[in-house]
């Protein structure tokens, strides 16, 4: 069965590449993936596979039932793009100005579509059921996973697997981790209200820029002096807004940033500690403030049994050279919501473009992947989906 799976995936590899490149040329932003969702839905309809569109928004869910009884396995891929101008000089460059697949979601979708096509051809020999979750809006909180789950995409599912094509790691590498593998990703926004005035008369003002600047410095003490060193956390200020003429003291300033954590208690502590520091800083400058803390995706926490099973499945893939434990990644992923509902694991598939000493990072205007990694991802996901029935 596994040899048949591999052979058929290799036969359809060029189709996988073609799908990925078509999607790369026609990207759509989060919550706007109408044509992409229709493309995915029609792919399944043309194969006679049961499929449902508009799941929790723009999501698409297909289902294949094997001939023999067994578990229900879900496999997930996302399909939204990013508001980035594609700067690659390749034949499949994005045709949409200011929008591109800069994170590999086009590859995720192509991988899952062709894997579903192959499993459908093998369904008379398969045990159990296979659910293919094509998720919209992974890039932008609140994301698509929550609404798709609410709309029933995990109903009856026993286990779920997902992968991310990882351009920072060489093709032929699989990275796994039991427990937290990706961080909770939160956003904060702080607006300082001071009292503006003439740049030559600072004594008559409450300088919002100075207060906000001091606040940026004070916030750095949360991780360095307030969080237990054995815990991982990040507090980053990514935006500082206070536009004025050169001779004007600002009455308002805004800072926007992100918090990344793995531990829920640390997450809660940092949310509260930020406001405590804001209060103290504003008290010293006699200013007021508005504080918004938006919780994004929770941490991705892999289940031990399923992660060990994934490792064993990866050993069957001839193209996989290295199977290694991943360091925790501070990036966020709403695959976390699936893992809160059913057992499963999320792993990284190396996809570093060939012939390059260093790949462009995810979310870079010149981001690209080694398309051979899609075949490895499909074989790994397919092997895990089939072998899981033998663990019963």
C-alpha positions in Angstrom: 0.0 0.0 0.0 2.7 2.5 1.0 4.7 1.7 -2.2 1.6 2.3 -4.3 1.1 5.6 -2.5 4.7 6.7 -3.2 4.5 5.6 -6.9 1.3 7.4 -7.6 2.5 10.6 -5.8 5.6 10.5 -8.0 3.4 10.1 -11.1 1.4 13.1 -10.2 4.3 15.3 -9.0 4.2 17.5 -12.1 0.5 18.2 -11.5 1.4 19.1 -7.9 3.9 21.6 -9.2 1.4 23.0 -11.7 -1.2 23.5 -9.0 1.3 25.2 -6.7 2.5 27.6 -9.5 -1.0 28.4 -10.5 -1.9 29.4 -7.0 1.3 31.3 -6.7 0.3 33.4 -9.6 -3.2 34.0 -8.3 -2.9 34.7 -4.5 -5.7 36.0 -2.4 -5.5 37.6 1.0 -7.0 36.2 4.3 -10.8 36.2 4.3 -10.8 37.1 0.6 -9.9 33.7 -0.9 -13.1 33.3 -2.9 -11.5 32.1 -6.2 -9.0 29.9 -4.3 -11.7 28.2 -2.4 -13.7 27.6 -5.6 -10.6 26.2 -7.3 -10.1 23.8 -4.4 -13.7 22.8 -4.3 -13.9 22.2 -8.1 -10.8 20.0 -7.9 -12.6 17.6 -5.6 -15.9 17.8 -7.5 -14.1 16.8 -10.8 -12.7 13.7 -9.0 -16.1 12.8 -7.6 -14.9 13.3 -4.0 -17.5 14.5 -1.5 -16.7 18.1 -0.7 -18.3 21.0 1.1 -17.5 24.7 0.6 -18.1 27.8 2.7 -17.1 25.9 5.9 -16.7 28.5 8.6 -16.2 31.2 5.9 -14.1 30.3 2.9 -13.0 26.9 4.1 -13.3 23.8 2.1 -13.6 20.2 3.5 -13.5 17.0 1.5 -13.9 13.4 2.7 -12.9 10.0 1.4 -14.2 6.8 3.0 -12.1 3.7 2.8 -13.7 0.4 2.1 -12.7 -1.0 5.5 -13.6 0.3 9.0 -11.1 2.4 10.9 -10.3 5.7 12.4 -11.1 9.1 10.9 -7.9 11.0 10.1 -7.8 14.7 9.2 -5.1 16.4 7.2 -5.0 20.2 7.0 -3.6 22.8 4.6 -4.0 26.5 4.5 -4.4 28.6 1.3 -4.3 32.4 2.1 -1.6 34.7 0.9 0.1 37.9 2.3 0.0 41.6 1.4 3.6 41.6 0.0 4.9 42.5 -3.5 6.4 39.5 -5.2 10.0 40.4 -6.2 11.1 37.1 -7.5 12.0 36.8 -11.2 10.4 33.5 -12.0 7.8 32.4 -14.6 5.2 31.8 -11.8 5.6 35.2 -10.2 2.4 36.6 -8.6 0.1 38.4 -11.1 -1.6 40.3 -8.3 0.1 43.5 -7.3 1.0 43.7 -3.7 -0.1 40.1 -2.9 1.9 36.9 -2.9 2.3 33.5 -1.3 5.3 34.3 0.9 4.8 31.5 3.4 4.3 28.3 1.4 0.5 28.0 1.7 0.3 27.4 -2.1 2.6 24.5 -1.6 0.5 23.2 1.3 -2.6 23.2 -0.8 -1.0 21.5 -3.8 0.4 18.9 -1.5 -2.9 18.0 0.0 -4.9 18.1 -3.2 -2.7 15.6 -5.0 -2.5 13.4 -1.9 -6.3 13.4 -1.8 -6.4 12.4 -5.4 -4.0 9.5 -4.8 -5.9 8.3 -1.7 -9.1 8.4 -3.6 -7.6 6.0 -6.2 -6.6 3.7 -3.4 -9.8 4.0 -1.3 -11.0 0.4 -2.0 -7.9 -0.8 -0.1 -8.0 1.8 2.7 -9.1 1.5 6.2 -11.1 4.3 7.9 -12.0 7.8 6.7 -9.9 10.7 5.5 -10.9 14.3 6.0 -9.1 17.0 4.0 -9.3 20.5 5.7 -8.4 23.4 3.4 -8.3 26.3 5.7 -8.7 30.0 4.8 -7.2 32.9 6.8 -4.3 31.4 8.7 -2.2 34.5 8.4 -4.6 37.0 10.0 -6.2 36.6 13.5 -8.8 35.4 14.5 -7.9 33.0 11.7 -10.0 30.4 9.9 -9.5 27.4 12.1 -11.9 28.5 14.9 -14.9 29.1 12.6 -14.2 25.9 10.6 -14.2 23.9 13.8 -17.4 25.6 14.9 -18.8 24.6 11.6 -18.0 21.0 12.1 -14.8 20.3 10.2 -13.5 18.1 13.1 -16.8 16.2 13.7 -16.0 12.5 14.1 -12.2 13.1 13.6 -9.9 10.9 15.8 -6.5 12.3 14.9 -5.1 15.2 12.9 -1.8 15.9 11.1 -0.4 19.0 9.5 2.9 20.3 8.2 4.5 23.5 7.3 7.0 23.7 4.4 10.0 25.3 6.1 12.3 27.1 3.7 15.0 27.7 6.4 15.8 23.9 6.5 17.2 21.7 3.8 14.9 19.6 1.7 15.0 16.1 3.1 14.6 17.3 6.7 11.6 16.6 9.0 11.4 18.5 12.2 9.1 17.4 15.0 8.6 18.3 18.6 6.4 16.9 21.4 4.7 19.6 23.4 4.9 23.3 22.5 6.4 23.8 19.0 5.0 27.2 18.1 4.1 30.2 20.3 1.0 32.0 21.3 0.9 35.2 19.2 -0.7 38.3 20.7 -0.9 41.9 19.8 -0.9 45.0 21.9 -1.6 48.7 21.1 -0.8 51.6 23.5 -1.8 55.2 22.9 -0.3 57.9 25.0 -2.2 61.1 25.5 0.0 64.0 26.6 -0.3 67.7 26.0 1.2 69.2 22.8 2.8 72.5 22.3 5.6 74.5 20.8 9.0 72.8 20.5 10.6 75.8 22.2 8.4 75.6 25.3 8.7 72.0 26.6 7.9 73.1 30.1 4.3 73.9 29.0 3.7 70.4 27.5 3.5 66.7 28.4 5.6 65.2 25.7 3.9 62.1 24.4 7.0 61.0 22.4 9.3 61.1 25.5 6.7 59.2 27.5 6.2 56.5 24.8 10.0 56.3 24.3 10.5 55.6 28.0 7.7 53.1 27.8 9.4 51.2 25.0 12.5 50.9 27.3 10.5 49.9 30.3 8.7 47.1 28.5 12.0 45.5 27.8 12.4 44.7 31.5 9.4 42.3 31.5 11.2 39.4 29.9 14.7 40.2 31.2 13.6 40.8 34.8 10.1 39.6 35.4 9.7 36.3 33.5 11.4 33.1 34.9 14.5 32.6 32.7 13.5 29.0 32.1 10.3 30.2 30.3 10.4 31.6 26.7 8.8 34.9 26.0 9.1 37.8 23.6 7.8 41.4 23.9 8.5 43.3 20.7 7.5 46.9 19.8 7.2 46.9 16.1 5.6 50.3 15.4 6.0 53.8 16.9 3.7 56.4 15.5 4.0 60.2 16.3 4.0 62.3 13.2 4.5 66.0 13.8 6.4 69.1 12.4 10.0 69.4 13.6 9.1 72.2 16.0 6.0 70.7 17.6 5.9 68.6 20.8 3.5 65.7 20.2 0.3 65.4 22.3 -0.2 61.8 21.1 2.0 58.8 20.4 1.1 55.2 19.6 3.2 52.0 20.0 2.1 48.7 18.6 3.8 45.3 19.2 3.5 41.6 19.8 3.9 39.2 22.7 5.0 35.6 22.1 4.7 32.9 24.8 4.3 29.2 25.3 3.0 29.1 28.9 -0.6 30.4 29.6 0.4 31.7 33.0 3.3 33.7 31.5 0.9 34.9 28.8 -1.5 36.2 31.4 1.3 37.8 33.5 2.7 39.7 30.6 -0.7 41.1 29.6 -1.2 42.4 33.1 2.5 43.5 33.5 2.4 45.7 30.4 -0.5 47.7 31.8 1.2 48.0 35.2 4.3 49.5 33.4 2.1 51.8 31.3 0.4 53.1 34.4 3.7 53.8 36.2 5.3 55.4 33.1 2.3 57.7 32.5 2.1 58.6 36.1 5.6 60.0 36.0 4.8 62.2 33.0 1.3 63.1 34.1 -0.2 61.6 30.9 -3.1 59.3 30.2 -3.3 56.2 28.0 -5.4 53.7 26.2 -4.3 50.0 26.2 -5.5 47.2 24.0 -4.3 43.6 24.3 -5.6 41.3 21.6 -5.1 37.6 22.1 -4.2 35.8 18.9 -3.6 32.1 18.4 -2.7 30.0 21.4 0.5 28.0 21.4 0.7 24.9 19.1 1.1 22.0 21.5 1.7 18.6 19.9 0.5 15.4 21.5 3.2 12.9 22.5 1.8 9.7 21.0 1.0 11.2 17.7 4.3 12.9 17.4 6.2 9.7 18.1 4.0 8.0 15.5 4.8 10.8 13.0 8.5 10.2 13.6 8.1 6.5 12.8 6.2 7.3 9.7 8.8 9.7 8.4 11.5 6.9 8.6 9.7 5.2 5.8 10.2 8.0 3.3 13.3 7.4 1.2 13.9 11.1 0.5 14.0 12.1 4.1 17.6 12.3 5.2 17.3 14.0 8.6 14.6 13.5 11.3 15.3 15.9 14.1 13.7 17.6 17.1 12.8 21.2 16.4 13.5 24.0 18.7 10.4 25.9 19.8 9.4 28.5 17.2 8.2 31.9 18.3 6.0 32.2 15.2 2.2 31.6 15.6 -0.1 29.1 13.9 -3.8 28.5 14.3 -3.3 24.8 13.9 -3.3 25.1 17.7 -7.1 25.2 17.8 -7.3 21.7 16.1 -4.9 20.3 18.6 -7.0 21.6 21.5 -9.9 19.5 20.1 -8.4 16.2 18.9 -5.0 14.5 19.3 -2.4 15.2 16.6 0.9 16.7 15.7 2.2 19.6 13.5 5.7 19.3 12.0 8.1 21.1 9.6 9.1 19.8 6.2 12.4 21.2 5.0 12.0 23.2 1.7 15.1 25.3 1.3 15.5 26.1 -2.4 18.3 24.2 -4.1 21.5 25.9 -5.1 21.3 28.7 -2.5 23.5 29.2 0.4 20.7 30.9 2.3 17.0 31.0 1.5 14.9 34.1 1.9 12.9 33.9 5.1 9.1 33.4 5.2 7.2 36.6 4.6 10.1 38.0 2.4 9.3 39.5 -1.0 11.6 36.9 -2.6 10.5 33.9 -0.6 10.3 30.6 -2.5 10.5 26.9 -1.8 12.0 23.8 -3.2 9.0 22.2 -4.8 10.4 18.7 -4.2 9.6 19.3 -0.6 5.9 19.0 -1.5 6.4 15.4 -2.6 8.1 14.6 0.7 5.3 16.3 2.7 2.7 14.4 0.7 4.5 11.0 1.3 4.9 11.8 5.0 1.3 12.9 5.6 0.0 10.0 3.5 2.1 7.4 5.3 0.9 8.7 8.7 -2.7 8.7 7.6 -2.5 5.1 6.4 -0.3 3.7 9.1 -2.4 5.2 11.9 -5.0 2.4 11.3 -2.3 -0.2 12.0 -1.8 1.2 15.5 -5.4 0.4 16.5 
